[in-house]
Amino acid sequence: MTINKIPRILVAAVVVAAAITVVKLYSSAAPVNGETLTYKCFEQEAGWGYDIVTGGRIIIHQSIDPALPGRRGFATKAQAAADAAIVIGKIKLGETPAFNVPVKQQTGTFPAQ
């Protein structure tokens, strides 16, 4: 084996290990056997946040609004609840529950600029 092949093999092994880890983490957080997904809003010093819960366990703890710069929570309980409901919908559709400003503007949970 040449020296040039060793880094390629090492990189490939790291990528495969990372992919397996992500799949295992996501699948362990997904609802099992038709369990209901719910959310609970909470107030904190930085604003409002929410937890996505299934089977009595928290699968997502969102203490900040990911569309805002910095580490600020949602301004209101209603905003946190609206985002939580969208996240639940995305999970049920098998989509990644990621947010950014354009997605939040499309859903109406973030004002259009």
Contacts in CASP RR format, 6 or more apart in sequence:
PFRMAT RR
TARGET T0000
AUTHOR 0000-0000-0000
METHOD contacts of the structure
MODEL  1
MTINKIPRILVAAVVVAAAITVVKLYSSAAPVNGETLTYKCFEQEAGWGY
DIVTGGRIIIHQSIDPALPGRRGFATKAQAAADAAIVIGKIKLGETPAFN
VPVKQQTGTFPAQ
29 59 0 8 1.000
29 60 0 8 1.000
30 59 0 8 1.000
30 91 0 8 1.000
31 37 0 8 1.000
31 54 0 8 1.000
31 55 0 8 1.000
31 59 0 8 1.000
31 91 0 8 1.000
32 54 0 8 1.000
35 54 0 8 1.000
35 55 0 8 1.000
36 54 0 8 1.000
36 55 0 8 1.000
37 52 0 8 1.000
37 53 0 8 1.000
37 54 0 8 1.000
37 88 0 8 1.000
37 89 0 8 1.000
37 91 0 8 1.000
37 92 0 8 1.000
38 52 0 8 1.000
38 53 0 8 1.000
38 54 0 8 1.000
38 88 0 8 1.000
39 50 0 8 1.000
39 51 0 8 1.000
39 52 0 8 1.000
39 53 0 8 1.000
39 81 0 8 1.000
39 84 0 8 1.000
39 85 0 8 1.000
39 87 0 8 1.000
39 88 0 8 1.000
40 50 0 8 1.000
40 51 0 8 1.000
40 53 0 8 1.000
41 48 0 8 1.000
41 49 0 8 1.000
41 50 0 8 1.000
41 77 0 8 1.000
41 80 0 8 1.000
41 81 0 8 1.000
41 84 0 8 1.000
42 48 0 8 1.000
42 49 0 8 1.000
42 50 0 8 1.000
42 51 0 8 1.000
43 49 0 8 1.000
43 77 0 8 1.000
44 63 0 8 1.000
44 73 0 8 1.000
46 63 0 8 1.000
46 64 0 8 1.000
46 71 0 8 1.000
46 72 0 8 1.000
46 73 0 8 1.000
47 72 0 8 1.000
47 73 0 8 1.000
47 74 0 8 1.000
47 75 0 8 1.000
48 73 0 8 1.000
48 74 0 8 1.000
48 75 0 8 1.000
48 76 0 8 1.000
48 77 0 8 1.000
48 79 0 8 1.000
48 80 0 8 1.000
49 62 0 8 1.000
49 63 0 8 1.000
49 64 0 8 1.000
49 73 0 8 1.000
49 74 0 8 1.000
49 80 0 8 1.000
50 62 0 8 1.000
50 74 0 8 1.000
50 80 0 8 1.000
50 81 0 8 1.000
50 83 0 8 1.000
50 84 0 8 1.000
51 58 0 8 1.000
51 60 0 8 1.000
51 61 0 8 1.000
51 62 0 8 1.000
52 58 0 8 1.000
52 59 0 8 1.000
52 60 0 8 1.000
52 62 0 8 1.000
52 84 0 8 1.000
52 87 0 8 1.000
52 88 0 8 1.000
52 91 0 8 1.000
52 97 0 8 1.000
53 59 0 8 1.000
60 87 0 8 1.000
60 97 0 8 1.000
62 80 0 8 1.000
62 83 0 8 1.000
62 84 0 8 1.000
62 87 0 8 1.000
63 73 0 8 1.000
64 70 0 8 1.000
64 71 0 8 1.000
64 72 0 8 1.000
64 73 0 8 1.000
65 72 0 8 1.000
65 73 0 8 1.000
65 74 0 8 1.000
65 75 0 8 1.000
65 79 0 8 1.000
65 83 0 8 1.000
66 98 0 8 1.000
66 99 0 8 1.000
66 100 0 8 1.000
67 99 0 8 1.000
67 100 0 8 1.000
67 101 0 8 1.000
67 103 0 8 1.000
67 104 0 8 1.000
67 110 0 8 1.000
73 80 0 8 1.000
74 80 0 8 1.000
74 83 0 8 1.000
79 109 0 8 1.000
82 107 0 8 1.000
82 108 0 8 1.000
82 109 0 8 1.000
83 99 0 8 1.000
83 104 0 8 1.000
83 109 0 8 1.000
86 97 0 8 1.000
86 99 0 8 1.000
86 107 0 8 1.000
86 109 0 8 1.000
87 97 0 8 1.000
87 99 0 8 1.000
89 95 0 8 1.000
90 96 0 8 1.000
90 97 0 8 1.000
91 97 0 8 1.000
101 110 0 8 1.000
104 110 0 8 1.000
105 111 0 8 1.000
105 112 0 8 1.000
105 113 0 8 1.000
END
